[in-house]
Amino acid sequence: MKKGTSVFVAVLLLLVCAGLTGCRKYTSHYSAVGFVHSNVSDAADMSFFQFEGTMVFRLKCGTGDRLHCSGTVETGSVAVKYDCGNGEQPLAAFASGEQLEHSQPLASAGTVWVIVETDGKCKNGSLAFSIET
């Protein structure tokens, strides 16, 4: 009886852990200070005092929509990529003191992954993304 209960609890624990980690195509991993971010279905943003690593946002788009990106960083460099079902594509890159404004047509409706990656530590930055119809 105890062996059957132990096996049941082990399987249940495995399923719960798998559900908590999710099956995301991309994952965020970063170190940050003064970091604030938000993500809704058609917009996302992030601002930080210090950020190093990768932040991933998930957006939804329709046919004919565009992905708009804007941002700035005081020091460091940032690369932004997106995946709309055709694999990672470069969206924009900018470095210390540059102002970013870019709009990209999206090939198909569905999920758009926006991947923000830094090349080392970045300071005093903000980025915003939105789906425009």
N, C-alpha and C positions, 0 to 999 in steps of 0.2 A: 504494500500500500504506500509506504513512504517513497519507494523508488519511483512509482508512477506519478506521485505528486511532485517529486523533485524534477522529473523530466518535463512535466506540464509547466511548472514554474519557470524552468530554464527556457523552454520554447516561447512562453509568453513574454519573458524578459527580453529575449532576442528580437521578437516582433516589435515590442515597444521601442527598443533602442533604434531599430532600423527606421521606424516611423518618425522618431525625433530627429534623426540626422538628415532625413529627406533624400531625394534622388535628384538633386539639382545638377544641371549641366555645368554650371560654373559656381565657384564658391569664393567668398571674400576671406582675405587673411591680411591683417594689417596691424600696425602699431600707431596709435594716435594720441594726441593731447588736444583738448578743447574741440572735440569732434562732434558735430551735429549732422544728422542725415535723415532724410525722409524718402519714402517710396510709395506712391499710389499707382493705380493702373496706367495712367497716362502722363505721369511726371515724376521726377526724382531730383533731389539736390543733395549737396554735401558742402559743408564749410568746416574749416579746421584751423587751429593754430599750428599744429605740426602733424604730418601724416606721412607714413611710409608703408607701401605695400599695394594691395589690390582690393578694390571695392567693386562689387557687382550689383547692378540694379536690374530688375525685371519689369518690363513695360509691355503693354498690349497695343497693337496697332491694327488698323484696317487697310483695305486695299487703297493705294494711292496716297497714303499718309507719308509724312516726312518726320525725321528725327532732328530736332533742333537742339544744339548744344552751345552753351556759353560758359565762360569761366575765366579765372585769373589766378595766378600764383605769384607771391612775392619772391620766393627763392625756390629753386629746384626745377624739375621738369616733369611733365605729365603726358602720358599717351592715353588716348581714349580709343577703344575699339568697340565694335558692335557685332552682334550675330542675329540675323533675321531668318535663320534657317539654312543659310548657305555657308556656314563656317565664319570664323572671326575675320572681320574686315577692318582696316584702319579707318577711324572717323576723323581724328584730329590729334595734333600734338602741339604743346606750347611749353615755354620755359620762363624763367625769371622775368617778371615785369610785363610779359606779353598778355594781351587781352584776346580771348578766343570768342568768335562768333561763327558758327557753322550750321548749315542745314543740309540734310542728306535724304534724298528720296528712298523709300523702303520698297523692296522688291515684292513682298507678299504680306498678307495679313497674318496675324498670330502673335507669338511672343517675340519680343526684341530684348536681347541681353545687352546691356551696356557695361563695358569693363573699363574701369579706370585704374591705370597702373602708374606708379611713380618710379623714377630712376634715382633711388636714394631718398633722403628726407626732403620733404617740401614744407614750406612754412607760409602761413597766412594765405590760404587759398579758399576759393569757392567755385563750385561747378553746378550747373543746372541743366536738366534735360527735360524735354517735353515732346509729346507726339502732337503734330499739327496736321489737321485735315485740310 
